[in-house]
């Protein structure tokens, strides 16, 4: 059985991935944030440990990193350190044959925020390192990852799903910007089911791409579309309060290249409907 290390294993995608790979691989987690989640990591913080992980792995899946656009504008150095230096540390401090790196569709617009720039730079670090030392690798650009299995905790409070769930309870949704050059004035995104992302990662364990692959549907929905669909699919209502645009948010972000690693398995309505 192949041995797999997941960094960021207590995070949103990490929890789903650990659940999917359970029983198929010998999965080990590495995370600095030891949350009480269904699939707890076996290691702690690689930064804090400041030493090499003393095991060999067939594949490292590097999900760890900082992910908030707004926070990156406020604390840019932290994002460059975590996302660039942290990726370099993972490349150099762990023994592996295959490296899978979680990037973002925002890397297409590196000038938009320190988050986007840090991920774009980390992509280059992965490519240069793995090609120089002849390791297999796959870099996946995730678009807006959405949906959540029952019992798994959302860890990005800035994400749309977290905001919609909060609005359902509080009665208020904060909409950041309604004056974009789009059909309804709100930003356009490509929403991708979290377990479809995890299946793509699983494919790359066995068949590395040795290049960047974009994981998205190519279908676009505005934030207002998502609000309306969430209300409809969950039979709820809440007030929408329009706020100023957030710095770093781009008008449109969606997948433009099909990937053989990606297959859409659910509809947008399926992703938006909460478990009863």
C-alpha positions as CSV (number, residue, x, y, z in Angstrom):
1,X,0.0,0.0,0.0
2,X,1.4,3.4,-1.0
3,X,2.2,5.8,1.8
4,X,0.8,9.3,1.4
5,X,1.5,12.5,3.3
6,X,-1.2,15.2,3.3
7,X,0.0,18.6,4.6
8,X,-2.9,20.8,5.8
9,X,-4.7,17.6,6.7
10,X,-7.0,19.4,9.2
11,X,-8.2,21.9,6.6
12,X,-11.3,21.9,4.5
13,X,-10.0,20.0,1.5
14,X,-7.6,18.0,3.7
15,X,-10.4,16.5,5.8
16,X,-12.4,15.5,2.7
17,X,-9.3,14.0,1.0
18,X,-8.3,12.0,4.1
19,X,-11.8,10.6,4.2
20,X,-11.7,9.6,0.5
21,X,-8.2,8.0,0.6
22,X,-8.9,6.0,3.8
23,X,-8.4,2.3,3.3
24,X,-6.9,2.8,-0.2
25,X,-3.5,4.2,1.0
26,X,-1.5,4.5,4.2
27,X,-2.4,8.2,4.9
28,X,-0.4,10.4,7.2
29,X,-1.4,14.0,8.1
30,X,0.8,17.0,8.8
31,X,-0.8,20.2,10.2
32,X,0.1,23.0,12.5
33,X,-3.5,23.5,13.5
34,X,-4.6,20.3,15.4
35,X,-8.3,20.7,15.2
36,X,-10.7,18.1,16.5
37,X,-11.8,16.6,13.2
38,X,-12.7,13.1,12.0
39,X,-9.2,12.5,10.5
40,X,-6.6,13.9,12.9
41,X,-3.0,14.3,11.6
42,X,-0.3,12.2,13.0
43,X,2.3,14.9,12.8
44,X,2.4,18.5,14.1
45,X,3.7,21.7,12.5
46,X,6.7,21.2,10.2
47,X,7.6,24.9,10.8
48,X,7.5,24.4,14.5
49,X,9.3,21.1,14.4
50,X,12.1,22.7,12.3
51,X,13.3,19.3,11.2
52,X,12.8,16.8,8.5
53,X,10.0,14.3,8.6
54,X,11.7,11.1,9.2
55,X,9.6,8.8,6.9
56,X,9.6,8.1,3.2
57,X,6.4,8.7,1.2
58,X,5.3,7.7,-2.3
59,X,3.4,11.0,-2.6
60,X,3.3,14.3,-0.7
61,X,0.0,16.2,-1.2
62,X,0.8,19.8,-0.2
63,X,-2.5,21.5,0.7
64,X,-1.1,23.6,3.6
65,X,-1.1,27.3,3.1
66,X,-2.8,30.6,3.8
67,X,-5.9,31.2,1.7
68,X,-7.7,34.5,2.5
69,X,-7.3,37.2,-0.2
70,X,-8.3,40.0,2.3
71,X,-6.0,38.8,5.0
72,X,-3.1,38.6,2.5
73,X,-3.5,42.3,1.7
74,X,-3.3,43.1,5.4
75,X,-0.4,40.7,6.2
76,X,1.5,40.2,2.9
77,X,4.7,39.0,4.4
78,X,3.0,36.2,6.3
79,X,1.5,35.0,3.0
80,X,4.8,35.0,1.1
81,X,6.4,33.2,4.0
82,X,3.7,30.5,4.4
83,X,2.9,29.9,0.8
84,X,6.3,30.3,-0.8
85,X,8.8,29.4,1.9
86,X,6.4,26.8,3.3
87,X,6.2,25.1,-0.1
88,X,10.0,25.1,-0.4
89,X,10.3,23.6,3.1
90,X,7.9,20.8,2.2
91,X,9.8,20.1,-1.0
92,X,13.2,20.0,0.8
93,X,12.3,18.4,4.2
94,X,10.3,15.4,3.2
95,X,11.4,12.3,1.2
96,X,9.0,11.4,-1.6
97,X,8.7,10.3,-5.2
98,X,5.7,12.4,-6.3
99,X,4.7,15.9,-5.2
100,X,1.1,17.3,-5.6
101,X,0.7,21.0,-5.1
102,X,-2.6,22.8,-4.4
103,X,-2.6,26.2,-6.1
104,X,-5.5,28.4,-7.1
105,X,-7.2,29.9,-10.1
106,X,-6.2,33.3,-8.6
107,X,-2.6,32.5,-9.7
108,X,-3.7,33.5,-13.2
109,X,-3.9,37.1,-11.9
110,X,-0.8,37.3,-9.6
111,X,-0.9,41.1,-9.4
112,X,-4.4,41.0,-7.8
113,X,-3.3,40.2,-4.2
114,X,-0.4,38.8,-2.2
115,X,-2.3,35.5,-1.9
116,X,-2.4,35.2,-5.7
117,X,1.2,36.2,-6.1
118,X,2.4,33.9,-3.4
119,X,0.7,30.9,-5.0
120,X,2.0,31.8,-8.5
121,X,5.5,32.0,-7.1
122,X,5.1,28.7,-5.3
123,X,4.0,27.1,-8.6
124,X,7.4,28.1,-10.0
125,X,9.2,26.8,-7.0
126,X,7.5,23.4,-7.4
127,X,8.3,23.2,-11.1
128,X,11.9,24.2,-10.8
129,X,12.7,22.0,-7.9
130,X,10.9,18.9,-9.2
131,X,12.3,19.2,-12.7
132,X,15.9,19.9,-11.4
133,X,15.9,16.8,-9.1
134,X,13.7,14.6,-11.4
135,X,10.7,14.2,-9.1
136,X,7.2,13.7,-10.5
137,X,4.8,16.5,-9.7
138,X,1.4,17.9,-10.4
139,X,0.2,21.4,-9.7
140,X,-3.6,21.8,-9.5
141,X,-5.2,25.2,-9.8
142,X,-8.4,25.0,-7.8
143,X,-11.2,27.4,-8.6
144,X,-13.9,28.1,-6.0
145,X,-14.1,24.9,-4.1
146,X,-17.6,24.3,-2.7
147,X,-19.8,21.8,-0.8
148,X,-19.1,20.0,2.4
149,X,-19.6,16.4,3.6
150,X,-21.7,16.0,6.8
151,X,-19.5,16.1,9.9
152,X,-16.7,18.0,8.3
153,X,-15.9,21.5,9.5
154,X,-15.5,24.4,7.1
155,X,-12.3,26.2,7.9
156,X,-12.3,29.2,5.7
157,X,-14.7,31.7,7.3
158,X,-14.3,34.1,4.3
159,X,-15.6,31.5,1.9
160,X,-19.1,31.9,0.2
161,X,-20.5,28.7,1.7
162,X,-19.6,29.8,5.3
163,X,-21.2,33.2,4.6
164,X,-24.4,31.7,3.2
165,X,-24.7,29.3,6.2
166,X,-24.1,32.2,8.6
167,X,-26.7,34.3,6.7
168,X,-29.3,31.5,7.1
169,X,-28.9,31.8,10.9
170,X,-28.4,35.5,11.3
171,X,-30.7,36.8,8.5
172,X,-28.0,39.0,7.0
173,X,-25.6,38.4,4.1
174,X,-22.8,40.9,3.3
175,X,-22.4,41.3,-0.4
176,X,-19.0,42.8,-1.3
177,X,-19.5,44.7,-4.5
178,X,-22.5,45.0,-6.9
179,X,-20.9,47.3,-9.4
180,X,-18.7,44.9,-11.4
181,X,-19.0,44.8,-15.2
182,X,-21.2,41.7,-15.1
183,X,-24.9,41.0,-15.9
184,X,-26.0,41.6,-12.3
185,X,-23.0,43.6,-11.0
186,X,-21.6,40.9,-8.8
187,X,-18.4,38.9,-9.3
188,X,-18.3,35.8,-11.5
189,X,-16.8,32.5,-10.2
190,X,-16.5,28.9,-11.2
191,X,-17.7,26.7,-8.2
192,X,-16.2,23.2,-8.0
193,X,-17.4,20.4,-5.8
194,X,-14.8,19.5,-3.1
195,X,-15.0,15.8,-3.7
196,X,-14.4,16.3,-7.4
197,X,-11.2,18.1,-6.5
198,X,-10.3,15.2,-4.2
199,X,-10.8,12.7,-6.9
200,X,-8.5,14.7,-9.2
201,X,-5.8,14.6,-6.5
202,X,-6.3,10.8,-6.2
203,X,-5.8,10.4,-9.9
204,X,-2.5,12.3,-9.7
205,X,-1.2,9.9,-7.0
206,X,-1.0,7.2,-9.7
207,X,-0.5,9.3,-12.8
208,X,1.4,12.6,-12.3
209,X,0.9,15.3,-14.9
210,X,4.3,17.0,-14.5
211,X,2.6,20.3,-15.3
212,X,-0.1,22.7,-14.2
213,X,-3.7,21.4,-14.5
214,X,-6.8,23.6,-14.0
215,X,-9.6,22.1,-12.0
216,X,-12.9,23.8,-12.8
217,X,-16.2,23.3,-14.7
218,X,-15.8,26.3,-17.0
219,X,-19.4,27.2,-15.9
220,X,-19.8,30.6,-14.3
221,X,-22.2,31.8,-11.6
222,X,-22.4,35.3,-10.1
223,X,-22.4,35.7,-6.4
224,X,-26.0,36.9,-6.7
225,X,-26.9,33.7,-8.6
226,X,-25.5,31.7,-5.8
227,X,-27.4,33.7,-3.2
228,X,-30.7,33.1,-5.1
229,X,-30.0,29.4,-5.6
230,X,-29.1,28.9,-1.9
231,X,-32.3,30.5,-0.8
232,X,-34.3,28.4,-3.2
233,X,-32.7,25.1,-2.5
234,X,-32.8,25.5,1.3
235,X,-36.2,27.2,1.5
236,X,-34.8,30.2,3.5
237,X,-34.5,33.9,3.2
238,X,-32.2,36.6,4.5
239,X,-31.4,40.3,3.8
240,X,-28.5,41.2,1.5
241,X,-26.5,44.2,2.6
242,X,-24.3,45.6,-0.1
243,X,-20.8,46.6,1.0
244,X,-17.8,48.1,-0.9
245,X,-15.7,45.8,-3.0
246,X,-13.0,44.0,-1.1
247,X,-9.4,44.7,-2.2
248,X,-7.9,41.8,-4.1
249,X,-11.2,40.4,-5.4
250,X,-11.2,40.0,-9.2
251,X,-14.2,40.5,-11.4
252,X,-14.1,37.1,-13.1
253,X,-12.3,33.9,-12.3
254,X,-13.1,30.6,-14.0
255,X,-11.5,27.6,-15.6
256,X,-10.5,28.1,-19.2
257,X,-8.7,24.8,-19.9
258,X,-10.3,21.3,-19.7
259,X,-8.3,18.8,-17.7
260,X,-8.4,15.0,-18.0
261,X,-8.0,14.9,-14.3
262,X,-11.4,16.6,-13.7
263,X,-14.9,15.2,-13.9
264,X,-18.0,17.1,-12.7
265,X,-20.3,14.8,-10.7
266,X,-22.9,17.1,-9.1
267,X,-25.0,20.1,-10.1
268,X,-24.7,23.5,-8.6
269,X,-28.0,22.9,-6.9
270,X,-26.7,19.7,-5.3
271,X,-23.7,21.6,-3.9
272,X,-25.9,24.3,-2.4
273,X,-28.5,22.1,-0.8
274,X,-27.7,21.5,2.9
275,X,-28.2,18.2,4.6
276,X,-31.3,18.1,6.7
